[in-house]
Amino acid sequence: MTRLALIAHDEKKPDLIEFVHEHEQRLTGCELIGTGTTGKRINEETGLEVERMESGPLGGDMMIGAEVAKGELDGVIFLRDPLRAQPHEPDITALLRICDVHDTPLATNLASAACLIECV
Ligand SMILES: O=C(CO)COP(=O)(O)O
């Protein structure tokens, strides 16, 4: 089964929730993990179930990075907020890097997320 990570910064969470609603049929067939608050909101606001890691600033991005490093994720959808600095920027950079190291599909905006879920 396809295993995907779903992550969004606060300003992008509404976009991700809408994306999940739009693509619910496709995502129902996937195993989903996410950072803490993102996962909580998807669990509460959509019909899908996300396994929750820690919140991003508390290490959640690194936990997802570890899954990538273990080869246990088929793709990462990470709607970053490009207009605000994050306190855990080094963790975010590390997650993006480890996706490149392992050639794991990574989408950081809605258009690329739509492409990603069609091909993983
Ligand atoms: O900060 C995040 C990703 O860098 C997301 O974390 P939350 O889903 O806990 O808000």
The ligand as an ORCA input file, in Angstrom:
! r2SCAN-3c Opt
* xyz 0 1
  O       5.776     22.552     11.578
  C       5.402     21.714     10.800
  C       6.242     21.275      9.690
  O       7.501     21.900      9.680
  C       4.073     21.107     10.929
  O       3.840     20.727     12.252
  P       2.356     20.593     12.785
  O       1.607     19.699     11.861
  O       2.457     19.990     14.166
  O       1.788     21.989     12.827
*
